[in-house]
Amino acid sequence: MAAMADEAPSDEAPVAQKAPMMPQRIEPPEYIAIQESLAPFYEDITDEQRDRRKFDEQRVEEVNIYTERIEEKLNEEILQRKAADSALDKLAQTRLDTVQEALVVQMQVRSRGCLSQPIPVRAAVLAGP
């Protein structure tokens, strides 16, 4: 309230607010000057884009090369594993055949009544083909 007492009513009329100014029209020579001043900026951006695209292309190419190398090594590994699996299968089949043959021989010997001389199956299996 003390602040109101200090203020005296003024006789001045309130200042009318000015309408916002519209942008001034730029004449064609000024357009050209602005365009020329921005040209180096656009050239720099274009150069940076070109460099970035080249860099990205190189990275993609390197990734493709590494991917091809990995695929080749994986294919070699797969072929080696297939060969090892088939070799293990042949070995297992050979051992099974050997055991089966030994069992057949032992069964034939026993069926003939020669029980006094059993054929050791374990020695036949360990001897291999």
C-alpha positions in Angstrom: 0.0 0.0 0.0 2.9 2.2 0.6 3.9 1.7 -3.0 0.6 2.9 -4.2 0.8 6.1 -2.2 4.2 6.9 -3.8 2.8 6.5 -7.3 0.9 9.5 -8.5 -1.6 9.2 -11.3 0.0 10.3 -14.5 -1.7 12.4 -17.1 0.2 10.7 -19.9 -1.9 8.5 -22.2 -0.8 4.9 -22.5 1.5 4.4 -25.5 -0.2 2.5 -28.2 1.5 -0.8 -29.0 3.0 -0.9 -32.4 1.9 -3.6 -34.8 4.7 -6.1 -35.4 6.8 -5.1 -38.3 6.5 -7.2 -41.4 9.8 -8.5 -42.8 11.2 -6.2 -45.4 11.2 -7.4 -48.9 14.7 -8.4 -50.0 15.6 -7.2 -53.5 17.1 -9.7 -56.0 20.7 -8.4 -55.7 20.5 -9.1 -52.0 19.2 -12.6 -52.7 22.2 -13.3 -54.8 24.5 -11.9 -52.1 23.0 -14.3 -49.5 23.1 -17.2 -51.9 26.8 -16.5 -52.6 27.6 -16.2 -48.9 26.0 -19.6 -48.2 27.6 -21.3 -51.2 30.8 -22.3 -49.3 28.7 -23.7 -46.5 26.8 -25.9 -48.9 30.0 -27.0 -50.6 31.5 -28.0 -47.2 28.4 -30.0 -46.4 28.5 -31.7 -49.8 32.1 -32.5 -49.4 31.5 -34.0 -45.9 28.6 -36.0 -47.3 30.7 -37.4 -50.1 33.5 -38.2 -47.7 31.1 -39.9 -45.3 29.6 -41.9 -48.1 33.0 -43.1 -49.3 33.9 -44.0 -45.8 30.7 -45.9 -45.3 31.1 -47.7 -48.6 34.6 -48.8 -47.6 33.4 -50.1 -44.2 30.6 -52.0 -45.9 33.1 -53.5 -48.4 35.4 -54.5 -45.5 32.5 -56.1 -43.6 31.5 -58.0 -46.8 35.1 -59.2 -47.2 35.3 -60.3 -43.5 31.9 -62.0 -43.9 33.1 -63.9 -47.0 36.2 -65.1 -45.1 34.2 -66.3 -42.2 31.8 -68.1 -44.5 34.7 -69.8 -46.3 36.3 -70.9 -43.0 32.9 -72.1 -41.7 32.4 -74.1 -44.9 35.8 -75.7 -44.5 35.1 -76.5 -40.9 31.8 -78.1 -41.8 33.4 -80.2 -44.5 36.1 -81.4 -42.0 33.5 -82.2 -39.4 31.4 -84.2 -42.0 34.5 -86.1 -43.0 35.3 -86.8 -39.3 31.8 -87.9 -38.6 31.8 -90.3 -41.5 35.1 -91.7 -40.4 33.8 -92.2 -36.9 30.7 -93.8 -38.3 32.8 -96.2 -40.4 35.0 -97.0 -37.3 32.0 -97.6 -35.1 30.4 -99.8 -37.8 33.6 -101.8 -38.3 33.9 -102.4 -34.5 30.2 -103.4 -34.4 30.8 -105.8 -37.3 33.8 -107.3 -35.5 31.9 -107.8 -32.3 29.0 -109.3 -34.1 31.2 -111.7 -36.0 33.0 -112.7 -32.8 29.6 -113.3 -31.1 28.4 -115.4 -34.1 31.6 -117.5 -34.0 31.2 -118.0 -30.3 27.6 -119.0 -30.6 28.4 -121.5 -33.4 31.2 -123.0 -31.4 29.0 -123.3 -28.3 26.1 -124.7 -30.4 28.4 -127.5 -31.7 29.0 -128.5 -28.1 32.5 -127.3 -27.8 32.0 -125.4 -24.6 35.5 -126.2 -23.3 37.2 -123.5 -25.4 35.3 -120.1 -25.4 36.5 -117.4 -27.8 37.4 -114.2 -26.0 35.1 -111.5 -27.5 37.0 -108.7 -25.9 40.3 -109.6 -27.6 38.6 -109.8 -31.0 37.1 -106.3 -30.5 40.3 -104.7 -29.3 42.3 -106.3 -32.2 40.2 -104.4 -34.7 39.9 -105.1 -38.4 
